[in-house]
Amino acid sequence: MVKSEQKSIRGEDLKAKVLQTTLKLFSQQGYFNTSLQDIRKSCGVSIGAIYHHFENKEALAKALFETLLDEMNQVIMEAMDPHDSCRAQSHAVAEALFQLTLDEPQKMQFILMAQHREYLPDAAPICSSRPFQSMKDIVEQGMRKKEIRSLDDWVAASTMFGGALRLMNLHLDGALDRPLMELLEETMDCAWRGLKA
């Protein structure tokens, strides 16, 4: 990239471009096979521009992980918002996550399938991240309102969303013989039958 082009990308735009490029390279090559020089070259920016925003590759991976989790949680909150019941919220969230998997497969692959603890040893487990807590909150509220039977919180959350999350993984692996969205109703009906009061 020539200097005049580099000057036009600054601040948050540059940071977003670096994160997007990092996601692409991590998805294609893996964390350990991607260097900051690879990211710099693919981005077309100086190494100093990267270091201005990120201390090192681990900090960059952490920022990417947190950004993607924030985006996923925003999708979940927006899907939940128009609905009051546990069943409607759960269905809307699963549908939104299926759509996100179809629209942004690299992002969902990084969130759901990357072994983050290998290179982010201090990161909290994925199941304690905000998106997964939001899903757990849905079933906890459903139990409080007696819409679903009383169970251990994690058992209830795993029953409600575990099948959907597994199907997302299978889709990302190319293992499904039907389109992901065609499986939504059956998946959520099975989950609901396992939990309803």
N, C-alpha and C positions, 0 to 999 in steps of 0.2 A: 504494500500500500504506500502511495506517495505521501509526503508530509502534509500536503494540503488536504488530502482525504482524512488523514489521521487527526488533524486538527478539528475536523468537523464532528468527530465522535469523541465526546467528553463526558465526564461525570457518570450519571446513572445510565446513560445510553451505552457508554463504553463498558461499564460493569455488566449490563444486561447482555451485551454482545459476547463478552468473555464467558459468562455463565452459559449462554446458549452453545457456544463453541465447545466448551468443556463437556457439556452434556453429550453432544454429538460424538466427541472423541472418546469419552469414557464408555459410551454405549458401543462404539465400534471396536475399540482397542482394549478396553478395561482400564482401571485406575493405574495399575502398576506399569502398564505398557505405554502410558501417556506421560510425557514430560511437559514442564512449563514451556519449553522451547517449541514443542509440538503445538501447544495451544497458541502461543505467540504467533507462530508461522501461519497457522490456519486462520487466526483472527486478523492477521495483517496489522498488528499493533506492536509497539515496542515492549520489551520485557519490563521496562520501567513503568509503563502504563499498567501492566498487570500487577506489579508489586505495589503500585500506588493504592490499589484496592484490596489486595490479598497478600498476606505475609508470606505464604508458601503454598505448595500444592494441597496440603492437608486443609489449610484455611479456605482455599478455593472449593475443595470438595464439601467442606462443612457448610459453606455459604450456599452452594448449589442444593445440597440436601435440604437445608432449612427453607430456601426459597420455594422449592418444589412442594414441600409439605405445607407451607403457607398457601400456595395455590390450590392444592388438593383440599385443604380445609375450607377455603373460600367456596369452592364448588359444592362441598357438602352443606355448608351453612345456607347457601343460596337455594339448594334443592329442598332443604328442610323448611325454610321460612314460610312458604304459603300453606303448610299443612299443620294440623293439630294432633292427629292421632299417630300412635306409634307405627301402625301398619302403613299409613300413607307416607309418613316421613321416611321409613325404612325403604319402601319401594322407590320413592323419588331419589333417595341417596344412591341406591344400587343402580338405578337407571342412569343417573348423572355420572357415576364412576365407570359404568360400561361405556358411556359415550366418550368420557375422557380417555379411556383406554384405546378406543377406536381413533380418536382425533389426535392424541399425543402419545403414541406408543413408547417413544424413547423416554419420556418423562415417567410414565407409569412403570416401565421396565426398571428404571433406576430406583424408583421408590420401593417397588414390591420385590424385586429380584436381586438387586445388588447386595453383596455381603458387606454392608457399611462398617460393621465392627472391625473388619480386617484392617481398614485404613483410617477409621475414625474411632479408635478404641475408647475414647471418653464420651462418645455419643450415647444418649439414652436409647434403650431398645425401641424399635419402630412401633411396637404395640403401645408404648406410652406416649407417642407423639400426638399432637393435637388432633389430626384427622381421625385417628383411631379412638381417641377419647371422646370425640364428638359422636361417633357411632355408638360407643358404649353409653353415652348420655341418653341417647334415644331409647335404648332398651331399659335403662334405669328409670326413666320417666314413665315408660310403659308399664313397668312393674308397680310403681307408686300409684298410677292411675288404675291399676288392676286390669289393664288391657291384655297383658300377658302374665303368665303364671310366675310365681316367685321362684327365682333360681339364683345361683351364684352369678354375679354381674358378668364375669368373663365367659361363663358357660352360655348365658343368654346372648351376649354380644357375638360370640363365635357361632352360635346356632343361627342367629339372624343374618350375619354378614359373611360367615366363613365360606359358604358355598359360592357366593358371588365373587369373593376375592380369589378363590381357587379357580373359578372359571376365567377370571381376568388373566391369571397366570397361564392357564392352559391356552388361552387365545394368544398371548404374547409368545408362547412357545410354538405356536402354529399347530397345536395338537387337536383343536376342535374340528369336527367335520360339519358343523353348522355355524352360521353367523352368530356371534356373541349375543347380539340384541334379541335374537329369536329365543334365547334361553332364559330371558329375564323373568317372564311370568311364572314359568315352571319352577325356577330357582326360588323366587320369593314366596310362592305358594307353599313350597315344601318347608321353607324357613318358618313361615307363619303358622302352619299346622303343627310344627314342633314346639311352638311357644304360646299359642293362644290360651287364654285363661279358660 
